[in-house]
């Protein structure tokens, strides 16, 4: 086909087939490792290409890795949007109270709480005092009642006393 069609090799043949033909015709004795050694800019590939893999395998692995990275890259805007939506709605910085104001309010509330705790103790004491006063009033009332009934028994109603 190459001989019958003048432009087949340059325009119709795939690049990898063209590469293989050129290497077979002009450098059949060269391996990938020889080409890497001959060109300094390819030196980083020396550890990857050779015994473990070929240039074609390396290209396939690079393409697969590129697809993975592009997929991850395409997910980033969605992740950013999700993170933005999950943030709480806070008032603007100018409308938020300062840390000093919040600390002052906290101290005020703590002292108020301490005052309430001490008043709770005082309220319990006042309750006990009121209970004791009620018991004392009840006892006094029963004493007066007992004295009143004795006085009635000593002086019968409607009788003359000598």
URRA-V28226 format. One line per field, one symbol per residue. ss: DSSP state (H for helix, E for strand, - for the rest). burial: # if it has 16 or more other C-alpha atoms within 10 Angstrom, else .. A space follows every 50 residues. Layout:
ss=???
burial=???
This chain:
ss=-------HHHHH--HHHHHHHHHHHH-----HHHHHHH-HHHHHHHH--- ----HHHHHHHHHHHHHHHHHHHHHHHHHHHHHHHH------HHH---HH HHHHHHHHHHHHHHHHHHHHHHHHHHHHHHHHHHHHHHHHHHHHHHHHHH HHHH--------
burial=........#.......................#..#............#. .................................................. .................................................. ............
